């Protein structure tokens, strides 16, 4: 089992910045995807951004140009730099990591961290 531990959430004013971090307890696959999802109050969970072990990134349209995802493979850690935050970015942010281990698909989630953007 792999544990994902998130940090960096909090309260910030609109226009401000936050940086989220997610550390995996160990490496589990040489070819995996790590990413961030969010769940606003009363809404479904949605993909924010993802990054492959090779560095290919994918972003939701709503965060393009404002958020940057990166990872440090040596530390099994993924980061989400969030700039120009808006009240609509308010949500619980979840870290995700998934990949294939010995032909079996594995999918791990963090416990979530609250991000609140005040207007």
FENPEWO-V542765 format. One record per pair of residues at least 4 apart in sequence whose ideal C-beta (glycine too) atoms are under 7 Angstrom apart, sorted by the first residue. I is the first residue (numbers start at 1). GAP is how many residues later the second one is. D is the distance in Angstrom with one decimal. If there is no record, write none. Layout:
((I;GAP;D) (I;GAP;D))
//
This chain:
((2;22;5.5) (2;23;5.6) (2;24;6.1) (2;26;5.0) (2;95;6.7) (2;106;4.8) (3;22;4.2) (4;18;5.5) (4;20;5.6) (4;91;4.7) (4;93;6.0) (4;104;5.5) (4;105;6.6) (4;106;3.8) (5;17;6.9) (5;18;5.2) (5;105;6.6) (6;14;6.4) (6;15;6.9) (6;16;4.9) (6;89;5.0) (6;104;4.4) (6;105;6.8) (6;106;6.9) (6;107;4.4) (7;14;5.1) (7;106;6.8) (8;10;6.1) (8;11;5.3) (8;12;4.2) (8;13;5.2) (8;105;6.7) (9;11;6.5) (9;84;6.4) (9;104;3.4) (9;105;5.0) (9;106;4.9) (10;8;6.3) (11;105;4.7) (11;107;6.6) (12;4;3.9) (12;6;5.5) (12;73;5.7) (12;105;5.8) (13;105;5.4) (14;71;6.3) (14;72;6.0) (14;73;5.9) (14;103;5.7) (14;104;6.6) (14;105;5.3) (15;69;6.2) (15;70;6.7) (16;69;5.4) (17;65;6.2) (17;66;4.8) (17;68;6.7) (18;64;5.0) (18;67;6.7) (18;97;6.2) (19;60;6.3) (19;62;5.1) (20;16;6.7) (20;59;6.7) (20;60;4.3) (20;73;5.9) (20;93;6.5) (21;56;6.2) (21;58;5.5) (22;55;6.5) (22;56;4.9) (22;73;3.4) (22;88;5.8) (23;52;6.9) (23;53;6.3) (23;54;4.7) (24;52;4.0) (24;73;5.8) (26;50;6.7) (27;49;5.3) (28;4;6.8) (28;71;6.6) (28;73;5.9) (28;78;6.5) (29;70;3.5) (29;71;6.1) (29;72;5.4) (30;23;6.8) (31;22;5.6) (31;68;5.9) (31;69;6.9) (32;21;5.4) (32;65;6.0) (32;66;6.5) (32;67;3.1) (33;17;5.4) (33;19;5.3) (33;65;5.7) (33;66;6.5) (34;16;7.0) (34;17;5.9) (34;37;5.8) (34;44;4.1) (34;62;7.0) (34;63;4.7) (35;12;6.6) (35;14;5.9) (35;15;3.2) (35;16;6.6) (35;61;5.1) (36;12;4.4) (36;13;5.5) (36;33;6.8) (36;44;4.9) (36;57;5.7) (36;59;6.1) (37;8;5.1) (37;9;6.3) (37;10;5.5) (37;11;6.1) (37;57;4.8) (37;59;5.8) (38;7;7.0) (38;8;6.1) (38;10;5.2) (38;53;3.8) (38;54;6.6) (38;55;4.8) (38;56;7.0) (39;4;6.5) (39;5;6.9) (39;6;4.3) (39;52;5.6) (39;53;5.1) (40;50;6.4) (40;51;4.3) (45;49;6.9) (46;14;6.7) (47;13;5.8) (48;12;5.5) (48;15;5.8) (48;19;6.7) (49;8;6.6) (49;9;6.6) (49;10;4.8) (49;11;6.8) (49;14;6.6) (49;18;5.9) (49;20;4.0) (49;31;6.4) (50;8;4.8) (50;19;7.0) (51;4;6.6) (51;5;6.8) (51;6;4.9) (51;18;4.9) (51;19;6.9) (51;20;5.3) (51;27;6.5) (52;4;4.5) (53;20;6.3) (57;12;5.6) (59;4;5.6) (59;5;4.8) (59;8;6.6) (63;4;4.0) (66;16;6.9) (66;17;5.3) (66;18;4.6) (67;13;6.1) (67;14;6.7) (67;15;5.1) (68;13;4.5) (69;9;6.8) (69;10;6.9) (69;11;5.4) (70;9;5.0) (71;6;6.6) (71;7;4.5) (71;8;6.9) (72;5;4.9) (78;17;6.7) (82;7;6.9) (85;4;5.1) (85;32;4.6) (86;31;6.1) (87;30;5.0) (87;31;7.0) (87;32;4.8) (89;26;6.5) (89;28;5.1) (90;25;6.4) (90;26;5.2) (90;27;5.1) (91;24;6.1) (92;20;4.4) (92;21;7.0) (92;22;5.5) (93;19;6.7) (93;20;5.4) (93;22;5.4) (94;15;5.8) (94;16;5.6) (94;18;4.9) (95;15;3.7) (96;12;7.0) (96;13;5.6) (97;11;4.8) (98;8;6.4) (98;9;4.3) (98;10;6.9) (99;7;6.3) (100;4;6.8) (100;5;5.8) (101;5;5.3))
//
